[in-house]
Amino acid sequence: MTPATGRRHDAGPPCARLRTPQPEWRTGLASIRAPTLILAGEPRSHLGQSRYALREQALPDAKTVTVSVGHRIHSRAPERWLSGVSDWL
């Protein structure tokens, strides 16, 4: 048991690490040789649009598809999500 929560396992520290990725992860993108699809949720998404362009530039064989529904493309626009994935495959 952890004293802070009284729970057997405290998920707080691992979750905090997931929310704060290590800066060096970006340097590994160039080594990914597999074709990569990046689905972007347009400016209504809480994720900055500049992130998508930077990732596409860093990945050697990437394509970005933008679906104008904001975040959670797969649940808010499943047909357009499927179309983007199917066309890419």
Stockholm file with secondary structure:
# STOCKHOLM 1.0

chainA/1-89         MTPATGRRHDAGPPCARLRTPQPEWRTGLASIRAPTLILAGEPRSHLGQSRYALREQALPDAKTVTVSVGHRIHSRAPERWLSGVSDWL
#=GR chainA/1-89 SS CCTTTCSSSCCHHHHHHHHSCCGGGGGGGGGCCSCEEEEECCTTSSSCHHHHHHHHHHSTTEEEEECTTCSCHHHHSHHHHHHHHHHHC
#=GC SS_cons        CCTTTCSSSCCHHHHHHHHSCCGGGGGGGGGCCSCEEEEECCTTSSSCHHHHHHHHHHSTTEEEEECTTCSCHHHHSHHHHHHHHHHHC
//
